[in-house]
């Protein structure tokens, strides 16, 4: 990976971690800085989310600063100039999922364009 690619991946990882930060999620303006206007998510629940529905949930006091999301196995790759794909494992108070995000570099910085969470099966099949 080139230095430029490494910087792009690290910038996307940093932005992803900001979005997971309860202090950021509690303020819609901070969340808006990190989401692309065309943002879409397929959540762990199977629900489809857009920017407005995410803002309603995150700013509604549902994010606990006492139990932050635990993240591991973070990996990233540059798919094209200005586009980074991240994957990681997240444990949110026992609710475990593999997560995947696409980040796009815009005039306003790195913004999440797409996110998907796949729940982890409770038993090995």
N, C-alpha and C positions, 0 to 999 in steps of 0.2 A: 504494500500500500504506500502511495506517495505521501509526502508531508501534507500536501493540500488535501488529499483524501482523508488522512488521519484527523486533520483539523475539522473538516466537515462532519465526520462521524462524531467527534468529541463534542462539537457544537450541538448536534442533534441530541446526543445523550444528555448534555447539560440541560437543554430545553425540556426534554422528556422528564427529567428529575424535578425541574421546576413545576411542571404540570402536576406531578404527584405530591408536591409539597402542600400540606393542608393550609399553610399561611398564604399561598398563592391562590389555591382553589376557593378560598373564602371571599375573594374579591373578583367580581366579574371583569373588571378592567384589566387585571393581570392575566386572567385566563384568555381574554380576547387578544392580548398581545401575542399569544402563543398558538392560537388556532387560525388556520387559513379560513377565509370567508366561505369557501366551498367545503369545509370540513364535514366528514361523514365518519361514523363509527358503527361497527357491529359489536355490541357489548357482550359480556360474558353471559348475560341473561338471554341473549338472542335478539334483543331489541335493537332497532336501528335508531341512531341518534344523529342529530345535526347540532350546529353550534348553539342555537337557541335552547334546545332541550338539555344540552350539557350545562349551559349556564344556569338554567333553572334549578337543576339538581345540585350542582356544586356550590351555588351561592345560597342554597336553602338551609344551610347549617347541618348538612348530612355528613360532612367530612370531619372525622375525629382527629384532632392533633395528638390524642393519647395513644392511638394505634396507627402509626403511619404504615403505608404499604411497604412490605419487605421485597426488595428486588434482588435478583441474582441472574447469573448467566447472560449478561448483557452482551450483545453482539451487534455490529453495524457494518454496512457496506454502502459504498456510493454506487447507485444504479446508473446515474447520468450526472452531468454537471448540474449542481444545485438540487439533487434529489438523493436523499439518504433513507435506507431501509434499516430499521432497528427491530431486534427481537429480544425478548427477555422473559424470565419467569417471575410472576408476581404472586405474593401471598398477602391478601387483604383480610386480616382477622380470620384466617382459616379458609377463606375462599380463594382457591388457587387457580391460576390460569396462565397459559402461554399468551404473550401479547406481541403484537406486531404493529409498527407504526411507519408511515411514510411521511418524511419531512421535506418541505420545499423551501429553498432559499428565495426570499422575496425582498423587495426594496426595504421592508421593515424588519428583516432578519429571518431566522429559521422559524417556520410555522408548520404545525401538524396539519397535514392534508387528509390523512386517512388513518384509522386505528381499528384493530380487530383484536378481540379477546376470545380465546378458546378455553373453556373450562377443562380442568384436569379431572380425568375419571377417578372416582374414589377407589376403584379396584382395578387391578391389571386384568385386561381381557385376553 
